[in-house]
């Protein structure tokens, strides 16, 4: 991936002109100041239409595109008042009409704007949520609905607020029947774990940057189910599958055993759980079938060994600075073990690409650099309508990582990885400093980058694809 994994905003001129295709450029005049500009790209799950919501201080505009991403229509309406600070998410009703949801600072007040492109009507609905005693873990739009997931103060449960067509319902996810243990094997509660460890909603069927995958507790959402994984305990990944009726099933997937204590994490994709564990002396990376727990294949290396299952050098990168290489596994492991482990899996046109390593926050204080492993709790993430893939974050994250290619059975493939759409997107953004309101979404097997060109007063859609072949 050309060494842009943690940030993907590479400084330099865009030189891969064939990697991008202009899809649309529609006139849009967003008034100053830029501090009030927001954008959200909303993909309809059934028919594939795209609606982009763009707002300045006074006006909200909905741009409608068909399945082929040709511009169709637009509607402008007054922006909700200043109490609603963020354009938080979207939904589509049974007729395919979109709704956009604005929230105040603690998500206790939500206003929904429903757009009907056939009649040019905009309906507004204000809602109050009873979440004063709850912590918002994440918000996201999936399967044509908008969701807010919260942690109540008491009880072993989560609340899932589901919005559609300007209304909402609440579902309770009850985990009281399950046992939880902290890293020292003492009995604990899910509520305590969610307060102590970082939480991240992961984008399915898309590339997720390594910092996204570094969270110890991750949520994966598909049309069939939700999967919640907990990797706070170094010996096991605790997996909960939540079906469409909100029934919960548990599976415990053991982590590898090292000669000495190690740190671990996992990533769920394609009905499989990919696990990573390492310390100063050794590393193990494996894939297991989630339904059965069966080991597909495992790769191990010690500090004196050469890693034979990598397709890139052993790298270190801080923010968007150029990556540097390690000359030995021993030095790489020593640096990786100072951070928190992370592993991410992405289906390319040819292979599974796995990125694995360690993450830590680094903060410059004069001539010194303070480094802290990424283990602290993240109260809220996602839902801000732009980039859900972690492409525009991580300025202070140091990543120690490598890339590997595998087939569907986790058999290592010793080939050179071609460039991905996200590489091209990162290069384009890095070489075009005058664009703003960037959004990136996976769309029908490729990626759509949306952005606002203030000079041309246009909202632009560009198509990017992963390269094929070796």
N, C-alpha and C positions, 0 to 999 in steps of 0.2 A: 504493500500500500504506500510505498514511497515515503515512509517515515512521517506520517501526519496523523497518527492514530489518536492522540489524546486531544488534539484541538482541531485539526483538519482545516485550519485557515493558514495556508502557506503563502508567505510573502513572496511575490514575484509576478512576472507577467504571465498571462494566460497564453500558452502556446499549443493547446490541444483543441484547435478550432473544430475539428471533426467530432469532438466529444459532446458538443452542445448543439441543440437544434432549437431555433426560435419557434415557439408555439403561439404566443400571443403577445401583443403590446397594445394595451387599451388606455385611452386618455383618462387621467385621474388627477385632479388638482387638490392635493392635501394642503391646507393652509398651515402657516406657522402657528405655534412653534413645534419643532420636531419632538419635544418632550411629550407631547400629547398624541403622537402618532402610534397606532397599533395596527397589526394585521394578523389574520388567522385564515388558514386554508382548510376548507371543509370538504371532505370527499364523501359522497353518498355511496353506501355500501352495496346497494342492489343494482342500480342502473348506471353508476359510475360517474354521474355528473360532479362537477367541481364548482364550489361557490367560495369566492374570496371575500372576506369582510375586511374593509380597511377604514380606519377612523382617524380624524383629526380632533381638535378640541371641541368642535361643534357638530360635526356631521359624520354619520356612519353610512358607508356605501357598500352594497352587496353586488359583486360582479359574478354573473352566472356564465358557466361554460358547459358545453355538452360533453358527452363521453369521449369525443375526439379532441376535446379541449379547445374547440372553436368558441369564441365569444358569442353569447346569445343576447344578454340583456343586463340591465343594472337597475337598482332601486336605491335612492338615497333617502335618509330619514334623520331626524335629530339624534345625536348621541345621547345616551342616558346621562343624567346629571352627575356631578363630580363625586357624589357619594359612592358611585360604582366605579371602582378604580381600575379594574382589569377586565378585558375581554377573555373570559375564562374557558369557553368551550362551545360546542355546537351539537345539534341533532337534526335529523330529518324525519318528518312524520310519514304516515302511510301513503300520502299523496306525493311524496318526494319534495315537499316544501321545507326549506331550512329554517331553523331557529338558532339564534346566537344568544349566549348567556353571558351577562355581565355580573360581576360580584363586587361586594365591598371588601374591606381588608380582611375580615375573618370569615367570610362566606356565609354569614348569617342572613344576609340580604342578597337575593338574586333577582334580576329582572331579565325576562325573556322577550326578545323581539322576533316575531314570526313573520316571514316574508312569503307573500304569494305573488309569484311573477306573472301569473295569468291575469290577476285583477289589479296588480300594482299596489295591493294593500299591505300595510304593516301593522300588526297587532302587538301591543305591549302588555305583558303580564308581570306583576311584581309578586314576589314570594318571600316569606320569612322562614328560615330553617331553625328548628329547635336544637342548635348545636353549641349553645353557650358553654356547656360542660363537656364538649368533645374537642378533640384535636384533629384537624384536617391532615390526613396522611398524604393524599394525592388527589388530583382531579384529572380526568381524561375523557376524551370522546372516542367511542368504539361502537361498532355495530349499530350505527345511526342513533345512538343515545349519548347523553352526557352524564358522567358519573362523578360523584364526590364520595370518597371513602374516608370515614372518620373513625377515631378511636375514642369510645366513651370513657369517662373517668373510672367507672366501676364495671366489673364483670368481664368475663373472658369472651368478648364478642367485638365485632366491628359492625358499623352501620354503613350500608351502601345506599346512597341517595341516587335515584335513577330518574333523569329528566328526559321528557319527550313531548313535543307539541305544546310547550308552555306549561306543562304540569309535571309533578314528580311523585314518586312513591319511594318508600323506605323498606329495604330488606335487611334483616339481621343475620349476620354470619356468626353462628354460635360455636366457639371452640372449647367450651367447658368440658367436653367429653375426652379431651386429649391431654397428654402430659407433656410438660416442657421442662427442660433442664438447662442450666447455664453452663458455661465452659468448664466449671469445676464440678459438674455433675450434681449440683444441688438443685432441688425442685424450685422452679420459678413460674412466672405467669407470662402469658403472651403479651399482656399489656405492658409489663416491665421490659420485655425484650424490644417491643416496638418503641418504647421511650429511650432505650439505651443504644439501639443500633440503627444505622441508616436504612432508609426504606426507599425503593425505587420502582416505579412502573416502567417496564421494559417494552419497547416497540417490537411487535411481532412482524416477521417477514421483512425486516429492514436491518440495515447495519446499525449497531449500537456502539458508540465510542466506548473505549475501555473504562473511563470514569463512571459511566452509567452502570457498567457491569460490576463495579467494585463494591456496591452496597451489599450488606450481609442479608438483607431481606428484600426479595424482589417479587413483583407481581407481573404475570404474563396473562394477556387477555386475548381470547380468540372467539369466534362465533359459537364454538362448542362448549367452552368452559373457561374458567380462570384457574391459574396455577400459582400458588404462593409457595416460595421456597425460602427456607431459613438456613443460613450457614454460619450462625454464631458459634456453634459447637464444632471444634476442629475434627471430631471423629465421625460426624454424620451430617448429611443434608436431610432436613425434615421437610417433606413435600406434602402440600395439601391441594387436592383437586376439588374445585367447586363447580358443580354442574349447573345447567340452566334452571333447575328447580332450587338451586342454592343449598343442595345437600353437599356435605363435606366428607371426603375420604382422605386418609393419611397414609403415606408410605415413607419409610425410613431407608435412605440409601447410604450405606457406609462409605466413608472416605478411606483412602489408602492409609496404611500404617507405615510411618517412617521410623528410622532407628532412634531419632530424637523428636521432641515435640516440634510441630510445625503449624503453619497457618493454612487455611483452606477457603475455597469458595467454589461456586458452581454456576452453570448457565444452562437453561432449559431451551431446547429447540428440537423440532421434528420428532416429538414423542421420546426424546432421549435427554439424559442428564449428563452434561459434560463437567467433570470435576478436576480441580487443580489443587495441589498441595505441595508446599515446599518449606524448607528452612535453609540455614546457611550451608548445609552439606548435601542436600539432594532435592530432587523435584520429581513429582509424579503427575501425569496427566492422563485421564481415562474417560471413556464414554460407556454409559450403561443404559439399557432399555428401561424406561421409567415404569412401564406396566409390570415387568417381572423382576427388575433389579439385576438382570443378567449383564455381566461384563462383556462388552463387545471387544475392547482392546485397551491396553494400557501401555504407557511409555514412561520409562524411568531413566534418570541419569544422576550421577554423583558429581561432586564439585571438581573432581579430577578428570571427568569424562568430557568428551565432545558431544554436544546435543545433536543427535543424528536425525531428529524429527522436526527441524526448523527449515523454513524457506526464506528466512531473512537473517541478517546478522543479529547478534544480541545487542539491543539498543537501549539508550537512555535519552529521554527528551523532557524538557521542562517548558510548559506552555507551548507557544508557537515558535520557539527557538529551534534551530537545526538539531537533528538527532546526532548523537555520537555513538560509537561502537565500543563494545567491550572485547578484549582480546582473549578472555578465558571464561569458562563456565563458572569458575570459582569466584571471580570478581563480580560477575553478573548476579550470581546467587546471593553473595554477600550484600549487594546493594538492594536487590529485590526484597530480601527478607527484612529489611528495615521498614518496608511499607506494608500495605494490606494487599492480599492477593486478589486478582481479578482475571476472569476469563470470559471472552465473548465469542460467539459463533455466528457466522454469516454464510448463507448459501449464495455462492457466486454462480455464473453460468456454467462453470466447469467443475467446481469442487466446493467442499466446505472449507471456509477460511477461519482458522482459529487464531485469536490473538490472546496471549497469556502473559502475565507479569505481575508486578507489584506497583502500588500507587501510594503517594504521600503528598500532602500539601507542603509547599515551600513558600516562605514569606521572607522577602528581603528586608533586612533592618540595617541600613548603612552598608558596611562591608560584610556583614554576616548573613547567613541564610538559615532560617529556622525551618526544620522539617518535622511534620506531624503526620503519622499514618492516618489514612482516611477511615476512621472507625467511629467517629462521632455521629450522633443521631441527626438525620435530616427530617425536619418536621413536615415540610411540604415540598413537593416537586411536581413539575409538569403542569399542564393545563393552561399555559399562558399563550397558547395558540400559534406559536411560531415553530420553533425547532424542538421536536420531541426526541431527537436522536442523540442529543449531546454534542452536536457539531460546533456550536458556537460558545461553548463554556470552557472551563478548565485552564484559565490563564495561569493559575498558580499551582497546577497539578504537575508533579514530576512522575513520569511513567517509565518503568524499567520493564522492557517487553521484548517479545519476538512474535513472528508470524509463522503459521504452519498451514499446510494444505492436506486435506484428507478426503477420502471418498465417503459414501454414505454408511459404510461399515467401519469407519474410523481407521481405515488402512492408510498409512502415510503415503503421500504422493510427492516425489522429489522433483517438482517442476518449478519454473519461475512464474510467480503470480503476475497476471496482467493488471493493469490499472482498473480501479473501480470507479463507479459514478461519483462516489463521495470524494475520491481524489480529484477528479475534474472539477467538482463543485468547489472544493476548498481552494484550488488554484484560481478558479474564476473569481471568487469573492476576494481572495488575497490581492488580485490584480485590478480590482475595481472598487476603489475606496469611496466612491461617491454614491453607491447604492445603499439602500436601507430597507428595513422591514423584511429581512430575508426569512422565508419559510421553506422548509424542505419536507416533501412527503413522498413515500413510495407510491407509485401509481401504475398499475397494469404491467408490472415487470420492469419498470424503469423508475427514475426519480424526476420530480418536478421541483425546480427551484423557482420560487416567486420572489420578486423584489420590487421596490419602488424606486424609480428613476426621477428624482426631484427636478433635475435640469430639463428633461424632456416632458415632465408631468405625465408619466405613463406608469402603469403597473404591468410588469413584464413576467411572462412565464417562459422558462427554458427547460428543455428536456435533456436529461443526461442518462447514459446507459453504461453498465459495466462492459469492459472490453471482453471479447471472446478469444479463445485460443491461447496457446503458450508461446 
